Amino acid sequence: MTINCKGNLIDLTSPKVMGILNITPDSFFDGGKYNSEKDIIHQVEKMLNEGATFIDVGAYSSRPSAKHISEQEELQRIVPVIELLTKEFPEILISIDTFRSKVAEETITTGGAIVNDISGGAMDANMFTTIVKLQVPYIIMHMQGTPQNMQANPQYDNIVKEVISFFAAQLFKLKEKKVNDVIIDVGFGFGKTIAHNFELLKNLELFKNLDAPILTGVSRKSMLYKTLGCSAKEALNATTVANTIALMNGTHILRVHDVKEAVEAVTIFNQL
């Protein structure tokens, strides 16, 4: 299983790690931490040295009840960072965390390699057409509602079935449009209760039937720290456990705040 990033074929038969760079002031774990060029370069260099294949850059906080920002503000935050990173690390593979087609287009043109859409194409009618034009790998995530209301009262009759149905429909539309590289992300914590999240983690293997690479993002999320009665800051060990379960259930990419520990989990998993 491979994806084409800027002409490089990335082999996902051995799972890869995507490091998170939030350039938002209000992200749930690291909001406001990387707001100078020096801090950004230092953090990205650290993640690349620790073995990250991709760096996921987000300028719009999608944590529950996050403040909505305009397209213009998102662009002003993210474009200079993409320019900085591609200049500093010419070989870098940047994933753009956005649900807006204009942001996707401007950042891919600036040097991004992948579009990571938390809405799976549901929040911008032009996104699929833009992906066709850009010809880049596209991550579609499942989310019930929007970041502002998704955790108000998430309800499903059968969460696994419903999320699989969502992906099947979106994958069909993308295939019709000749989009080749589509990655799926079940969207842990996006319009789901703790029980829903664990149901998805337990049944992740069923998503392999969709014949698309699976990305898992459980890093330091509330499904882990609330279960343990601790904070996001104290949830690194829980993250490693959940990442290992995800790997054993078929995940191809781990999206994480802590690259070194995720790479170690992949290395141990590969020994199996």
SEKE-488999 format. One record per residue (C-alpha): residue number from 1; residue in three letters; x, y, z. Coordinates in Angstrom, 2 decimals, padded with zeros to 5 digits. Layout:
BEGIN
rec dose:NUM; pami:ALA; c1:X; c2:Y; c3:Z
...
//
This chain:
BEGIN
rec dose:1; pami:MET; c1:000.00; c2:000.00; c3:000.00
rec dose:2; pami:THR; c1:001.61; c2:003.27; c3:-001.16
rec dose:3; pami:ILE; c1:000.72; c2:006.95; c3:-001.49
rec dose:4; pami:ASN; c1:002.33; c2:009.45; c3:-003.86
rec dose:5; pami:CYS; c1:003.66; c2:012.54; c3:-002.08
rec dose:6; pami:LYS; c1:005.35; c2:015.08; c3:-004.37
rec dose:7; pami:GLY; c1:006.52; c2:012.29; c3:-006.67
rec dose:8; pami:ASN; c1:007.80; c2:010.12; c3:-003.78
rec dose:9; pami:LEU; c1:006.05; c2:006.80; c3:-003.27
rec dose:10; pami:ILE; c1:005.58; c2:006.31; c3:000.48
rec dose:11; pami:ASP; c1:005.22; c2:002.63; c3:001.38
rec dose:12; pami:LEU; c1:002.63; c2:002.22; c3:004.14
rec dose:13; pami:THR; c1:003.05; c2:-001.54; c3:004.58
rec dose:14; pami:SER; c1:005.31; c2:-000.51; c3:007.44
rec dose:15; pami:PRO; c1:003.29; c2:002.05; c3:009.49
rec dose:16; pami:LYS; c1:004.44; c2:005.67; c3:009.43
rec dose:17; pami:VAL; c1:004.29; c2:008.47; c3:012.00
rec dose:18; pami:MET; c1:002.84; c2:011.95; c3:011.44
rec dose:19; pami:GLY; c1:004.02; c2:014.60; c3:013.90
rec dose:20; pami:ILE; c1:001.57; c2:017.34; c3:014.92
rec dose:21; pami:LEU; c1:002.48; c2:021.02; c3:014.73
rec dose:22; pami:ASN; c1:-000.37; c2:023.20; c3:016.03
rec dose:23; pami:ILE; c1:000.14; c2:026.88; c3:015.30
rec dose:24; pami:THR; c1:-003.07; c2:027.78; c3:017.09
rec dose:25; pami:PRO; c1:-003.27; c2:029.67; c3:020.39
rec dose:26; pami:ASP; c1:-006.00; c2:027.35; c3:021.75
rec dose:27; pami:SER; c1:-005.34; c2:023.72; c3:020.80
rec dose:28; pami:PHE; c1:-006.20; c2:021.30; c3:023.62
rec dose:29; pami:PHE; c1:-002.65; c2:020.10; c3:024.34
rec dose:30; pami:ASP; c1:-000.03; c2:022.41; c3:022.83
rec dose:31; pami:GLY; c1:-001.96; c2:025.60; c3:022.00
rec dose:32; pami:GLY; c1:000.24; c2:028.69; c3:021.87
rec dose:33; pami:LYS; c1:003.45; c2:026.69; c3:022.30
rec dose:34; pami:TYR; c1:004.86; c2:027.20; c3:018.80
rec dose:35; pami:ASN; c1:004.42; c2:030.86; c3:017.94
rec dose:36; pami:SER; c1:007.92; c2:031.97; c3:016.92
rec dose:37; pami:GLU; c1:010.01; c2:030.87; c3:013.92
rec dose:38; pami:LYS; c1:012.70; c2:029.54; c3:016.26
rec dose:39; pami:ASP; c1:010.22; c2:027.40; c3:018.27
rec dose:40; pami:ILE; c1:008.58; c2:026.07; c3:015.10
rec dose:41; pami:ILE; c1:011.89; c2:025.10; c3:013.45
rec dose:42; pami:HIS; c1:013.18; c2:023.51; c3:016.66
rec dose:43; pami:GLN; c1:010.03; c2:021.41; c3:017.15
rec dose:44; pami:VAL; c1:009.84; c2:020.26; c3:013.51
rec dose:45; pami:GLU; c1:013.55; c2:019.40; c3:013.44
rec dose:46; pami:LYS; c1:013.06; c2:017.36; c3:016.62
rec dose:47; pami:MET; c1:010.08; c2:015.46; c3:015.13
rec dose:48; pami:LEU; c1:011.92; c2:014.76; c3:011.85
rec dose:49; pami:ASN; c1:015.02; c2:013.56; c3:013.73
rec dose:50; pami:GLU; c1:012.83; c2:011.27; c3:015.84
rec dose:51; pami:GLY; c1:011.49; c2:009.59; c3:012.70
rec dose:52; pami:ALA; c1:008.34; c2:011.45; c3:011.57
rec dose:53; pami:THR; c1:007.57; c2:010.81; c3:007.90
rec dose:54; pami:PHE; c1:004.97; c2:013.62; c3:007.77
rec dose:55; pami:ILE; c1:004.41; c2:016.85; c3:009.68
rec dose:56; pami:ASP; c1:000.76; c2:017.88; c3:010.08
rec dose:57; pami:VAL; c1:000.37; c2:021.66; c3:010.34
rec dose:58; pami:GLY; c1:-002.89; c2:023.12; c3:011.62
rec dose:59; pami:ALA; c1:-003.90; c2:026.75; c3:012.07
rec dose:60; pami:TYR; c1:-007.57; c2:026.19; c3:012.94
rec dose:61; pami:SER; c1:-008.22; c2:024.69; c3:016.37
rec dose:62; pami:SER; c1:-010.74; c2:021.85; c3:016.09
rec dose:63; pami:ARG; c1:-010.90; c2:020.94; c3:019.77
rec dose:64; pami:PRO; c1:-014.45; c2:020.76; c3:021.19
rec dose:65; pami:SER; c1:-016.06; c2:024.23; c3:021.45
rec dose:66; pami:ALA; c1:-013.05; c2:025.84; c3:019.78
rec dose:67; pami:LYS; c1:-013.35; c2:029.43; c3:018.58
rec dose:68; pami:HIS; c1:-014.26; c2:029.70; c3:014.89
rec dose:69; pami:ILE; c1:-011.79; c2:031.79; c3:012.87
rec dose:70; pami:SER; c1:-012.11; c2:033.25; c3:009.38
rec dose:71; pami:GLU; c1:-010.50; c2:031.81; c3:006.27
rec dose:72; pami:GLN; c1:-008.32; c2:034.91; c3:006.06
rec dose:73; pami:GLU; c1:-007.01; c2:034.46; c3:009.60
rec dose:74; pami:GLU; c1:-006.30; c2:030.77; c3:008.96
rec dose:75; pami:LEU; c1:-004.33; c2:031.68; c3:005.81
rec dose:76; pami:GLN; c1:-002.39; c2:034.43; c3:007.62
rec dose:77; pami:ARG; c1:-001.38; c2:031.94; c3:010.30
rec dose:78; pami:ILE; c1:-000.48; c2:028.97; c3:008.11
rec dose:79; pami:VAL; c1:001.04; c2:030.18; c3:004.81
rec dose:80; pami:PRO; c1:004.16; c2:031.81; c3:006.37
rec dose:81; pami:VAL; c1:004.78; c2:028.60; c3:008.37
rec dose:82; pami:ILE; c1:004.61; c2:026.41; c3:005.25
rec dose:83; pami:GLU; c1:007.03; c2:028.81; c3:003.50
rec dose:84; pami:LEU; c1:009.37; c2:028.70; c3:006.51
rec dose:85; pami:LEU; c1:009.35; c2:024.89; c3:006.78
rec dose:86; pami:THR; c1:009.85; c2:024.17; c3:003.07
rec dose:87; pami:LYS; c1:012.77; c2:026.61; c3:003.00
rec dose:88; pami:GLU; c1:014.33; c2:025.16; c3:006.17
rec dose:89; pami:PHE; c1:013.62; c2:021.46; c3:005.33
rec dose:90; pami:PRO; c1:013.42; c2:021.13; c3:001.49
rec dose:91; pami:GLU; c1:012.50; c2:017.40; c3:001.62
rec dose:92; pami:ILE; c1:009.73; c2:017.80; c3:004.21
rec dose:93; pami:LEU; c1:006.31; c2:016.22; c3:003.58
rec dose:94; pami:ILE; c1:003.75; c2:018.59; c3:005.11
rec dose:95; pami:SER; c1:000.15; c2:017.62; c3:005.71
rec dose:96; pami:ILE; c1:-002.21; c2:020.61; c3:005.77
rec dose:97; pami:ASP; c1:-004.87; c2:020.30; c3:008.46
rec dose:98; pami:THR; c1:-007.79; c2:022.27; c3:006.97
rec dose:99; pami:PHE; c1:-011.39; c2:021.80; c3:005.83
rec dose:100; pami:ARG; c1:-011.26; c2:024.84; c3:003.51
rec dose:101; pami:SER; c1:-010.49; c2:024.37; c3:-000.18
rec dose:102; pami:LYS; c1:-008.89; c2:027.81; c3:-000.55
rec dose:103; pami:VAL; c1:-006.51; c2:027.15; c3:002.35
rec dose:104; pami:ALA; c1:-005.73; c2:023.71; c3:000.86
rec dose:105; pami:GLU; c1:-004.94; c2:025.23; c3:-002.54
rec dose:106; pami:GLU; c1:-002.76; c2:028.07; c3:-001.25
rec dose:107; pami:THR; c1:-000.76; c2:025.87; c3:001.13
rec dose:108; pami:ILE; c1:-000.21; c2:023.04; c3:-001.36
rec dose:109; pami:THR; c1:000.98; c2:025.63; c3:-003.90
rec dose:110; pami:THR; c1:003.32; c2:026.97; c3:-001.19
rec dose:111; pami:GLY; c1:004.86; c2:023.54; c3:-000.58
rec dose:112; pami:GLY; c1:002.42; c2:021.28; c3:001.27
rec dose:113; pami:ALA; c1:002.10; c2:017.62; c3:000.22
rec dose:114; pami:ILE; c1:-001.15; c2:016.26; c3:001.74
rec dose:115; pami:VAL; c1:-004.55; c2:017.71; c3:002.67
rec dose:116; pami:ASN; c1:-006.00; c2:016.52; c3:005.98
rec dose:117; pami:ASP; c1:-009.72; c2:017.44; c3:006.13
rec dose:118; pami:ILE; c1:-011.47; c2:016.96; c3:009.50
rec dose:119; pami:SER; c1:-014.86; c2:017.26; c3:007.76
rec dose:120; pami:GLY; c1:-014.14; c2:014.63; c3:005.08
rec dose:121; pami:GLY; c1:-015.39; c2:017.03; c3:002.41
rec dose:122; pami:ALA; c1:-018.61; c2:017.93; c3:004.25
rec dose:123; pami:MET; c1:-017.79; c2:021.55; c3:005.22
rec dose:124; pami:ASP; c1:-016.64; c2:022.92; c3:001.86
rec dose:125; pami:ALA; c1:-018.46; c2:021.94; c3:-001.33
rec dose:126; pami:ASN; c1:-015.38; c2:022.83; c3:-003.41
rec dose:127; pami:MET; c1:-012.93; c2:020.59; c3:-001.54
rec dose:128; pami:PHE; c1:-013.20; c2:017.46; c3:-003.72
rec dose:129; pami:THR; c1:-012.81; c2:019.50; c3:-006.94
rec dose:130; pami:THR; c1:-009.76; c2:021.22; c3:-005.42
rec dose:131; pami:ILE; c1:-008.19; c2:017.86; c3:-004.50
rec dose:132; pami:VAL; c1:-008.71; c2:016.66; c3:-008.11
rec dose:133; pami:LYS; c1:-006.95; c2:019.81; c3:-009.34
rec dose:134; pami:LEU; c1:-004.09; c2:019.53; c3:-006.83
rec dose:135; pami:GLN; c1:-003.62; c2:015.75; c3:-007.25
rec dose:136; pami:VAL; c1:-002.36; c2:015.23; c3:-003.69
rec dose:137; pami:PRO; c1:-003.16; c2:012.55; c3:-001.09
rec dose:138; pami:TYR; c1:-006.34; c2:013.43; c3:000.79
rec dose:139; pami:ILE; c1:-007.17; c2:012.42; c3:004.37
rec dose:140; pami:ILE; c1:-010.92; c2:012.25; c3:005.03
rec dose:141; pami:MET; c1:-011.99; c2:012.22; c3:008.65
rec dose:142; pami:HIS; c1:-015.40; c2:011.45; c3:010.09
rec dose:143; pami:MET; c1:-016.96; c2:014.08; c3:012.33
rec dose:144; pami:GLN; c1:-020.53; c2:014.40; c3:013.60
rec dose:145; pami:GLY; c1:-021.42; c2:018.11; c3:013.62
rec dose:146; pami:THR; c1:-018.79; c2:020.87; c3:013.74
rec dose:147; pami:PRO; c1:-015.96; c2:021.54; c3:016.23
rec dose:148; pami:GLN; c1:-018.24; c2:024.10; c3:017.89
rec dose:149; pami:ASN; c1:-021.10; c2:021.63; c3:018.63
rec dose:150; pami:MET; c1:-019.78; c2:018.09; c3:018.00
rec dose:151; pami:GLN; c1:-019.55; c2:017.10; c3:021.66
rec dose:152; pami:ALA; c1:-022.96; c2:018.51; c3:022.65
rec dose:153; pami:ASN; c1:-024.78; c2:015.17; c3:022.43
rec dose:154; pami:PRO; c1:-023.25; c2:012.69; c3:019.97
rec dose:155; pami:GLN; c1:-025.63; c2:009.84; c3:019.11
rec dose:156; pami:TYR; c1:-025.47; c2:006.81; c3:016.80
rec dose:157; pami:ASP; c1:-027.55; c2:003.65; c3:016.33
rec dose:158; pami:ASN; c1:-024.42; c2:001.71; c3:015.37
rec dose:159; pami:ILE; c1:-021.31; c2:003.84; c3:015.29
rec dose:160; pami:VAL; c1:-019.07; c2:001.40; c3:013.40
rec dose:161; pami:LYS; c1:-021.66; c2:000.82; c3:010.66
rec dose:162; pami:GLU; c1:-022.46; c2:004.52; c3:010.33
rec dose:163; pami:VAL; c1:-018.82; c2:005.61; c3:010.07
rec dose:164; pami:ILE; c1:-018.06; c2:002.87; c3:007.53
rec dose:165; pami:SER; c1:-021.11; c2:003.99; c3:005.48
rec dose:166; pami:PHE; c1:-019.87; c2:007.60; c3:005.55
rec dose:167; pami:PHE; c1:-016.46; c2:006.56; c3:004.23
rec dose:168; pami:ALA; c1:-017.93; c2:004.24; c3:001.58
rec dose:169; pami:ALA; c1:-020.03; c2:007.13; c3:000.20
rec dose:170; pami:GLN; c1:-017.16; c2:009.65; c3:000.23
rec dose:171; pami:LEU; c1:-014.66; c2:007.16; c3:-001.25
rec dose:172; pami:PHE; c1:-017.12; c2:006.39; c3:-004.07
rec dose:173; pami:LYS; c1:-017.44; c2:010.12; c3:-004.93
rec dose:174; pami:LEU; c1:-013.65; c2:010.58; c3:-004.84
rec dose:175; pami:LYS; c1:-013.04; c2:007.49; c3:-006.99
rec dose:176; pami:GLU; c1:-015.50; c2:008.83; c3:-009.57
rec dose:177; pami:LYS; c1:-013.47; c2:012.05; c3:-009.64
rec dose:178; pami:LYS; c1:-010.26; c2:010.00; c3:-010.14
rec dose:179; pami:VAL; c1:-008.68; c2:010.91; c3:-006.78
rec dose:180; pami:ASN; c1:-006.16; c2:008.11; c3:-006.24
rec dose:181; pami:ASP; c1:-004.66; c2:008.50; c3:-002.78
rec dose:182; pami:VAL; c1:-007.35; c2:008.72; c3:-000.09
rec dose:183; pami:ILE; c1:-006.62; c2:007.98; c3:003.58
rec dose:184; pami:ILE; c1:-009.38; c2:007.48; c3:006.15
rec dose:185; pami:ASP; c1:-009.46; c2:008.67; c3:009.78
rec dose:186; pami:VAL; c1:-012.39; c2:007.58; c3:011.99
rec dose:187; pami:GLY; c1:-012.12; c2:010.85; c3:013.92
rec dose:188; pami:PHE; c1:-011.58; c2:009.88; c3:017.54
rec dose:189; pami:GLY; c1:-013.15; c2:012.56; c3:019.75
rec dose:190; pami:PHE; c1:-014.98; c2:014.32; c3:016.92
rec dose:191; pami:GLY; c1:-018.66; c2:013.98; c3:017.75
rec dose:192; pami:LYS; c1:-018.18; c2:010.81; c3:019.80
rec dose:193; pami:THR; c1:-018.51; c2:009.78; c3:023.44
rec dose:194; pami:ILE; c1:-015.73; c2:007.90; c3:025.22
rec dose:195; pami:ALA; c1:-017.67; c2:004.65; c3:024.64
rec dose:196; pami:HIS; c1:-018.02; c2:005.45; c3:020.91
rec dose:197; pami:ASN; c1:-014.26; c2:006.07; c3:020.66
rec dose:198; pami:PHE; c1:-013.36; c2:002.73; c3:022.23
rec dose:199; pami:GLU; c1:-015.92; c2:000.94; c3:020.06
rec dose:200; pami:LEU; c1:-014.16; c2:002.34; c3:016.98
rec dose:201; pami:LEU; c1:-010.68; c2:001.50; c3:018.30
rec dose:202; pami:LYS; c1:-011.78; c2:-002.07; c3:019.07
rec dose:203; pami:ASN; c1:-013.28; c2:-002.51; c3:015.57
rec dose:204; pami:LEU; c1:-010.69; c2:-000.60; c3:013.56
rec dose:205; pami:GLU; c1:-009.83; c2:-003.75; c3:011.65
rec dose:206; pami:LEU; c1:-013.26; c2:-003.69; c3:009.95
rec dose:207; pami:PHE; c1:-012.26; c2:-000.44; c3:008.21
rec dose:208; pami:LYS; c1:-009.61; c2:-002.35; c3:006.25
rec dose:209; pami:ASN; c1:-012.50; c2:-003.60; c3:004.08
rec dose:210; pami:LEU; c1:-012.69; c2:-000.10; c3:002.58
rec dose:211; pami:ASP; c1:-009.30; c2:-000.74; c3:000.96
rec dose:212; pami:ALA; c1:-007.83; c2:002.63; c3:001.97
rec dose:213; pami:PRO; c1:-004.93; c2:003.41; c3:004.31
rec dose:214; pami:ILE; c1:-006.06; c2:004.14; c3:007.88
rec dose:215; pami:LEU; c1:-004.78; c2:007.08; c3:009.92
rec dose:216; pami:THR; c1:-005.31; c2:007.08; c3:013.68
rec dose:217; pami:GLY; c1:-005.17; c2:010.18; c3:015.88
rec dose:218; pami:VAL; c1:-005.67; c2:009.37; c3:019.56
rec dose:219; pami:SER; c1:-002.67; c2:011.30; c3:020.87
rec dose:220; pami:ARG; c1:-003.34; c2:012.61; c3:024.42
rec dose:221; pami:LYS; c1:-007.10; c2:012.81; c3:023.71
rec dose:222; pami:SER; c1:-009.82; c2:013.00; c3:026.36
rec dose:223; pami:MET; c1:-010.95; c2:009.41; c3:025.63
rec dose:224; pami:LEU; c1:-007.64; c2:008.44; c3:027.28
rec dose:225; pami:TYR; c1:-007.08; c2:010.99; c3:030.01
rec dose:226; pami:LYS; c1:-010.71; c2:011.08; c3:031.16
rec dose:227; pami:THR; c1:-010.71; c2:007.27; c3:031.35
rec dose:228; pami:LEU; c1:-007.64; c2:007.46; c3:033.58
rec dose:229; pami:GLY; c1:-008.74; c2:010.52; c3:035.54
rec dose:230; pami:CYS; c1:-005.63; c2:012.47; c3:034.60
rec dose:231; pami:SER; c1:-004.73; c2:015.36; c3:032.25
rec dose:232; pami:ALA; c1:-003.63; c2:015.49; c3:028.59
rec dose:233; pami:LYS; c1:-000.14; c2:016.27; c3:029.89
rec dose:234; pami:GLU; c1:-000.10; c2:012.96; c3:031.78
rec dose:235; pami:ALA; c1:-001.52; c2:010.84; c3:028.94
rec dose:236; pami:LEU; c1:001.63; c2:009.85; c3:027.05
rec dose:237; pami:ASN; c1:001.68; c2:006.27; c3:028.35
rec dose:238; pami:ALA; c1:-002.04; c2:005.86; c3:027.56
rec dose:239; pami:THR; c1:-001.36; c2:007.24; c3:024.06
rec dose:240; pami:THR; c1:001.32; c2:004.61; c3:023.46
rec dose:241; pami:VAL; c1:-001.05; c2:001.85; c3:024.59
rec dose:242; pami:ALA; c1:-003.86; c2:003.11; c3:022.31
rec dose:243; pami:ASN; c1:-001.42; c2:003.55; c3:019.39
rec dose:244; pami:THR; c1:-000.25; c2:-000.03; c3:019.84
rec dose:245; pami:ILE; c1:-003.85; c2:-001.32; c3:019.78
rec dose:246; pami:ALA; c1:-004.44; c2:000.77; c3:016.63
rec dose:247; pami:LEU; c1:-001.33; c2:-000.70; c3:014.97
rec dose:248; pami:MET; c1:-002.44; c2:-004.24; c3:015.81
rec dose:249; pami:ASN; c1:-005.86; c2:-003.43; c3:014.31
rec dose:250; pami:GLY; c1:-004.48; c2:-002.27; c3:010.99
rec dose:251; pami:THR; c1:-003.50; c2:001.41; c3:011.24
rec dose:252; pami:HIS; c1:-001.03; c2:002.67; c3:008.63
rec dose:253; pami:ILE; c1:-000.31; c2:006.17; c3:010.01
rec dose:254; pami:LEU; c1:-000.18; c2:007.37; c3:013.62
rec dose:255; pami:ARG; c1:-000.81; c2:011.11; c3:014.06
rec dose:256; pami:VAL; c1:000.90; c2:012.13; c3:017.31
rec dose:257; pami:HIS; c1:002.33; c2:014.90; c3:019.47
rec dose:258; pami:ASP; c1:005.16; c2:012.61; c3:020.67
rec dose:259; pami:VAL; c1:007.02; c2:011.19; c3:017.68
rec dose:260; pami:LYS; c1:009.81; c2:009.26; c3:019.43
rec dose:261; pami:GLU; c1:007.40; c2:007.11; c3:021.45
rec dose:262; pami:ALA; c1:005.17; c2:006.44; c3:018.41
rec dose:263; pami:VAL; c1:008.18; c2:005.41; c3:016.28
rec dose:264; pami:GLU; c1:009.23; c2:003.05; c3:019.09
rec dose:265; pami:ALA; c1:005.72; c2:001.53; c3:019.13
rec dose:266; pami:VAL; c1:005.93; c2:000.99; c3:015.33
rec dose:267; pami:THR; c1:009.41; c2:-000.57; c3:015.66
rec dose:268; pami:ILE; c1:008.21; c2:-003.05; c3:018.29
rec dose:269; pami:PHE; c1:005.03; c2:-003.78; c3:016.29
rec dose:270; pami:ASN; c1:007.10; c2:-004.47; c3:013.16
rec dose:271; pami:GLN; c1:009.01; c2:-007.18; c3:015.05
rec dose:272; pami:LEU; c1:005.76; c2:-009.18; c3:015.19
//
